[in-house]
Amino acid sequence: MRLLKGIFKFYISSSIHVALAVCSLSYITLLTFDLPIDKILLLFTFFASISAYNFVKYYGLAKFHHRKLSRGLRYIQIFSLISFLSMVYFSFQLQTQTLLYLIVLATITFFYAIPFLPKKIFLEGGTNLRAVSGLKVYIIALVWAMATVIVPFINANHTISLDAILTTIQRFLFVLVAIFPFEISDMQYDDLKLGTIPQKIGVKNTKIIGVVLLIPFFFLEFFKDTIHSEAIIVLLIVIGLSLISLWKSHARQSEYFTTFWVESIPMVWLIFLLLLIA
């Protein structure tokens, strides 16, 4: 049992779970628009997600406490290095225009973690994009939306249609709502100057906004040129799961409620889509 707990903790802490969530959203895009199922793109997305998330989460620890890292963090460092090298390997097999677009997303991720802004303007000691008051959730949602919708289109050499743009907006709204439980859970740890949505308007109002955002997330589907009944059914399931995760969120909840259950929603979304179109 102790071994299983250790494996599960590593699975979550090393960002494998969140990487699978990102890959699931990319896979959903490929299925929805009948794009070729590009395994190279999915593998790149998987390893790039691990590299990016671990860079953001552990950059400070690795930089300032590299000699005092616990054994678990050292394993994560090694795993992150392997993931980064794998990402580089698969990147050479992607389309050139895809790489150019990914460079933009990588730059945003880099400055999300690396200090480069004047300290006197933003948080004390926080000079990266992550420290800009109220900006964090929108950066994450934007990067996820672009990486899981626009990138698959570009890599497949397909024109970005109106349906793709609407799907990008839907994906942005979905990720934004999915982040709210994390924001609520982290309230007791976040600096008040960070200006997260729950800090600014409270937990109850954050949940209400989440419910409101799920309305356009659903109804944008009906503005598309191509409407699939399967997609409508799955969207209703996703909305139901998102509502449950949102309303069950509170400041002192288990860390695995967000890092496992909430981040599992994209995988459930993919599974139901595969079952309905099979």
C-alpha positions as CSV (number, residue, x, y, z in Angstrom):
1,M,0.0,0.0,0.0
2,R,2.8,2.4,0.8
3,L,4.4,1.7,-2.6
4,L,1.1,2.4,-4.4
5,K,0.7,5.6,-2.5
6,G,4.2,6.6,-3.5
7,I,3.6,5.8,-7.1
8,F,0.3,7.8,-7.1
9,K,2.0,10.8,-5.4
10,F,4.7,10.7,-8.0
11,Y,2.1,10.4,-10.8
12,I,0.4,13.6,-9.6
13,S,3.5,15.5,-8.5
14,S,5.4,14.9,-11.7
15,S,2.5,16.3,-13.7
16,I,1.7,13.1,-15.6
17,H,-2.0,13.4,-14.8
18,V,-2.3,17.0,-16.0
19,A,-0.3,16.1,-19.1
20,L,-2.8,13.4,-19.9
21,A,-5.6,16.0,-19.4
22,V,-4.0,18.3,-22.0
23,C,-3.5,15.4,-24.4
24,S,-7.1,14.4,-23.9
25,L,-8.3,17.8,-25.0
26,S,-6.0,17.7,-28.1
27,Y,-7.3,14.3,-28.9
28,I,-10.9,15.6,-28.6
29,T,-10.1,18.3,-31.1
30,L,-8.7,15.7,-33.6
31,L,-11.8,13.6,-33.2
32,T,-14.3,16.4,-33.4
33,F,-12.9,17.9,-36.6
34,D,-11.9,14.5,-38.2
35,L,-8.3,15.5,-38.2
36,P,-5.6,12.8,-38.6
37,I,-4.8,11.2,-35.2
38,D,-1.2,12.4,-35.1
39,K,0.6,10.3,-32.5
40,I,3.7,12.4,-32.8
41,L,1.7,15.6,-31.9
42,L,0.1,13.8,-28.9
43,L,3.4,12.5,-27.6
44,F,4.9,16.0,-28.0
45,T,2.0,17.5,-26.2
46,F,2.3,15.0,-23.4
47,F,6.0,15.6,-22.8
48,A,5.8,19.3,-23.4
49,S,3.0,19.6,-20.8
50,I,5.1,17.7,-18.2
51,S,8.2,19.9,-19.0
52,A,6.2,23.1,-18.8
53,Y,4.3,22.3,-15.6
54,N,7.3,21.0,-13.7
55,F,9.3,24.0,-14.9
56,V,6.6,26.4,-13.5
57,K,6.1,24.4,-10.3
58,Y,9.7,23.6,-9.4
59,Y,11.8,26.3,-11.0
60,G,12.2,28.2,-7.7
61,L,13.0,25.1,-5.6
62,A,15.5,23.8,-8.1
63,K,17.2,27.2,-8.4
64,F,17.5,28.2,-4.8
65,H,17.5,24.8,-2.9
66,H,19.1,22.4,-5.4
67,R,21.4,21.0,-2.7
68,K,18.6,20.4,-0.3
69,L,16.0,18.8,-2.6
70,S,14.2,15.8,-1.2
71,R,14.6,12.5,-2.9
72,G,11.1,12.8,-4.4
73,L,11.9,16.1,-6.0
74,R,15.2,14.8,-7.4
75,Y,13.3,12.0,-9.1
76,I,10.9,14.6,-10.5
77,Q,13.9,16.6,-11.8
78,I,15.3,13.5,-13.5
79,F,11.9,12.7,-14.9
80,S,11.4,16.3,-16.1
81,L,14.8,16.2,-17.9
82,I,13.8,12.9,-19.7
83,S,10.4,14.5,-20.6
84,F,12.2,17.6,-21.9
85,L,14.6,15.6,-24.1
86,S,11.6,13.5,-25.4
87,M,9.8,16.8,-26.2
88,V,12.8,18.0,-28.2
89,Y,13.0,14.7,-30.0
90,F,9.3,14.8,-31.1
91,S,9.5,18.5,-31.9
92,F,11.8,17.7,-34.8
93,Q,9.0,15.6,-36.3
94,L,6.4,18.3,-36.3
95,Q,5.5,20.7,-39.0
96,T,7.7,23.9,-39.2
97,Q,4.7,26.2,-38.9
98,T,3.6,24.2,-35.8
99,L,7.0,24.8,-34.2
100,L,6.8,28.5,-34.9
101,Y,3.4,28.7,-33.2
102,L,4.6,26.6,-30.2
103,I,7.6,28.9,-29.7
104,V,5.1,31.7,-28.9
105,L,3.3,29.5,-26.4
106,A,6.6,28.4,-24.9
107,T,7.7,32.0,-24.5
108,I,4.5,32.8,-22.6
109,T,5.1,29.8,-20.4
110,F,8.7,30.9,-19.8
111,F,7.9,34.4,-18.7
112,Y,5.0,33.0,-16.6
113,A,7.7,31.5,-14.3
114,I,10.9,33.6,-14.9
115,P,11.2,36.9,-13.1
116,F,11.5,39.8,-15.6
117,L,9.2,42.6,-14.4
118,P,10.0,45.5,-12.1
119,K,9.6,44.5,-8.5
120,K,8.3,47.9,-7.5
121,I,5.3,47.5,-9.8
122,F,4.1,44.0,-8.9
123,L,4.2,41.6,-6.0
124,E,7.1,41.6,-3.5
125,G,9.6,39.2,-4.9
126,G,7.3,38.2,-7.7
127,T,8.3,39.7,-11.0
128,N,6.9,37.2,-13.5
129,L,3.6,37.0,-15.3
130,R,2.3,34.7,-12.6
131,A,2.7,37.5,-10.1
132,V,0.6,40.1,-12.1
133,S,-2.6,40.5,-10.1
134,G,-5.5,38.6,-11.6
135,L,-3.7,37.5,-14.7
136,K,-2.7,33.9,-13.9
137,V,-6.0,32.1,-14.7
138,Y,-6.3,33.9,-18.1
139,I,-2.8,33.0,-19.2
140,I,-3.3,29.3,-18.3
141,A,-6.7,29.1,-20.0
142,L,-5.3,30.9,-23.1
143,V,-2.3,28.6,-23.4
144,W,-4.4,25.4,-22.9
145,A,-7.0,26.6,-25.5
146,M,-4.4,27.5,-28.1
147,A,-2.3,24.4,-27.5
148,T,-5.3,21.9,-27.7
149,V,-7.3,23.5,-30.5
150,I,-5.2,25.8,-32.8
151,V,-2.0,23.7,-32.7
152,P,-3.7,20.5,-34.0
153,F,-5.2,22.5,-36.8
154,I,-1.9,24.1,-37.8
155,N,0.0,20.8,-37.6
156,A,-2.6,19.1,-39.9
157,N,-2.3,22.0,-42.4
158,H,-6.0,22.7,-42.0
159,T,-7.6,26.2,-42.3
160,I,-8.7,27.5,-39.0
161,S,-12.5,27.7,-39.5
162,L,-15.2,29.5,-37.6
163,D,-16.0,26.3,-35.9
164,A,-12.3,26.0,-34.7
165,I,-12.5,29.6,-33.4
166,L,-15.7,28.8,-31.5
167,T,-14.1,25.7,-30.1
168,T,-11.1,27.7,-28.9
169,I,-13.4,30.0,-27.1
170,Q,-15.3,27.1,-25.6
171,R,-12.0,25.5,-24.5
172,F,-10.9,28.8,-22.9
173,L,-14.1,29.0,-20.9
174,F,-13.9,25.3,-19.9
175,V,-10.3,25.6,-18.6
176,L,-11.2,28.9,-16.9
177,V,-14.0,27.2,-14.9
178,A,-11.8,24.2,-14.2
179,I,-9.2,26.5,-12.6
180,F,-11.7,28.0,-10.2
181,P,-11.6,25.0,-7.8
182,F,-7.8,25.3,-7.7
183,E,-8.1,29.1,-6.9
184,I,-10.6,28.3,-4.1
185,S,-8.4,25.6,-2.7
186,D,-5.3,27.8,-2.7
187,M,-7.0,30.8,-1.0
188,Q,-5.4,29.9,2.3
189,Y,-1.9,29.9,0.8
190,D,-2.0,32.6,-1.9
191,D,-0.6,36.0,-1.2
192,L,-3.5,38.5,-1.0
193,K,-1.7,40.7,-3.5
194,L,-2.0,37.9,-6.1
195,G,-5.6,39.1,-6.6
196,T,-7.1,35.7,-7.5
197,I,-10.8,35.7,-8.5
198,P,-11.9,34.2,-5.1
199,Q,-9.8,36.7,-3.2
200,K,-11.5,39.6,-5.1
201,I,-15.1,38.5,-5.1
202,G,-15.3,35.6,-2.7
203,V,-15.9,31.9,-3.0
204,K,-19.7,32.0,-3.6
205,N,-19.5,34.6,-6.3
206,T,-16.6,32.7,-8.0
207,K,-18.9,29.7,-8.2
208,I,-21.7,31.8,-9.6
209,I,-19.4,33.2,-12.3
210,G,-18.3,29.6,-13.1
211,V,-21.9,28.6,-13.6
212,V,-22.5,31.6,-15.8
213,L,-19.4,30.9,-18.0
214,L,-20.7,27.3,-18.6
215,I,-23.8,28.8,-20.4
216,P,-21.9,30.2,-23.4
217,F,-19.6,27.2,-23.2
218,F,-22.6,25.0,-24.1
219,F,-24.6,27.3,-26.4
220,L,-21.6,28.2,-28.6
221,E,-21.9,24.7,-29.9
222,F,-25.2,25.7,-31.7
223,F,-23.4,28.5,-33.7
224,K,-21.2,26.0,-35.4
225,D,-21.6,25.0,-39.1
226,T,-21.4,21.4,-38.1
227,I,-23.4,20.2,-35.1
228,H,-23.0,16.6,-33.8
229,S,-25.6,15.2,-31.4
230,E,-22.8,13.1,-29.7
231,A,-20.9,16.3,-29.0
232,I,-24.0,17.9,-27.4
233,I,-24.6,14.9,-25.1
234,V,-20.9,14.8,-24.0
235,L,-20.9,18.6,-23.4
236,L,-23.9,18.1,-21.0
237,I,-21.9,15.4,-19.2
238,V,-18.8,17.7,-19.0
239,I,-20.9,20.6,-17.7
240,G,-22.5,18.3,-15.0
241,L,-19.0,17.2,-13.8
242,S,-17.7,20.8,-13.9
243,L,-20.7,22.0,-11.8
244,I,-20.1,19.2,-9.3
245,S,-16.4,20.0,-9.0
246,L,-17.2,23.8,-8.7
247,W,-19.9,23.6,-6.0
248,K,-17.9,21.0,-3.9
249,S,-14.9,23.3,-3.9
250,H,-13.8,24.9,-0.6
251,A,-10.7,26.3,0.9
252,R,-9.7,23.3,3.0
253,Q,-10.4,20.5,0.6
254,S,-8.0,17.6,-0.2
255,E,-5.3,18.5,-2.6
256,Y,-6.2,15.4,-4.7
257,F,-9.8,16.8,-5.2
258,T,-8.3,19.3,-7.7
259,T,-5.1,17.7,-8.8
260,F,-6.8,14.3,-9.6
261,W,-10.6,14.6,-9.8
262,V,-10.9,18.0,-11.4
263,E,-8.1,17.3,-13.8
264,S,-9.7,14.0,-14.8
265,I,-12.7,15.7,-16.4
266,P,-10.9,16.1,-19.9
267,M,-10.2,12.3,-19.8
268,V,-13.8,11.5,-19.0
269,W,-14.8,13.9,-21.8
270,L,-12.6,11.9,-24.2
271,I,-13.8,8.5,-23.0
272,F,-17.5,9.4,-23.5
273,L,-16.8,10.9,-26.9
274,L,-15.0,7.7,-28.0
275,L,-17.8,5.6,-26.7
276,L,-20.5,7.6,-28.5
277,I,-18.8,7.8,-31.9
278,A,-17.6,4.2,-31.9
